[in-house]
Amino acid sequence: MKKIGLLSDTHSFLDETIKEHFSVCDEIWHAGDIGNPEVINELEAFKPVRAVYGNIDSSALRKSYPLNLRFDCEGMDVFITHIGGYPERYTKRVREIMQNDPPGLYICGHSHILKVMYDKKYGVLHMNPGACGHEGFHQIRTVLRFEINGGRVENAEVIELGKRGQRRLAQV
C-alpha cells in the first residue's frame, strides 16, 4: 500500500499546511503548473515526487519533467498529464490513449476544478485535485490524499486549504 498526496496548479505558491497534510504520504504527485522551481524543490526535499509540467511552466521545468508520466504504483496503471480533459471531454491526445491503452487511474490538472469521477466507457478512475495555488478562478484551494492498495484506489480524501487569495503564508 502507498499513500499519495496529489496536487496541481501551485502557480509558484506552496501552502505550508500541505506538508502537514502530506506527512503521512509515501509520495507526492504534482499534475503540472508548478511555477517557480522552488516549489518543486521544496516538495522534493520533503517527500519523493512524481511530476509533469504544465502550460505555465518554464523551459527548465519542461526539461526536468515530462508532458506525460505513466507508471505502475502498487498494481495500478497510472497516467498523469496536465491538460487532458475529463470523461466525455478528453483532449484528442488523451482520448487516443484511452481508446488504445487506457490506464486504471488518469490524473490531470489545468482546469482548477476538483473532480473525482469514474469513466465507465474506458474503466478508468479520473482525478483532478483542483488548484492549490492562488492564480485562477477557483474559490477554494484543494488537494487530494488517497491510498493505492492492490491495484485499487482507497480512502480518497479532499483537503481544503482555504480561499484563493487568502495569503496566510509566504509565497515561494
Stockholm file with secondary structure:
# STOCKHOLM 1.0

chainA/1-172         MKKIGLLSDTHSFLDETIKEHFSVCDEIWHAGDIGNPEVINELEAFKPVRAVYGNIDSSALRKSYPLNLRFDCEGMDVFITHIGGYPERYTKRVREIMQNDPPGLYICGHSHILKVMYDKKYGVLHMNPGACGHEGFHQIRTVLRFEINGGRVENAEVIELGKRGQRRLAQV
#=GR chainA/1-172 SS CEEEEEECCCTTCCCTHHHHHTTTCSEEEECSCCCSHHHHHHHHHHSCEEECCCTTCCHHHHHHSCSEEEEEETTEEEEEESSCEETTEECHHHHHHHHHSCCSEEECCSSCCEEEEEETTTTEEEEEECCCSSSSSCSEEEEEEEEEETTEEEEEEEEEEEETTCCCSCCC
#=GC SS_cons         CEEEEEECCCTTCCCTHHHHHTTTCSEEEECSCCCSHHHHHHHHHHSCEEECCCTTCCHHHHHHSCSEEEEEETTEEEEEESSCEETTEECHHHHHHHHHSCCSEEECCSSCCEEEEEETTTTEEEEEECCCSSSSSCSEEEEEEEEEETTEEEEEEEEEEEETTCCCSCCC
//
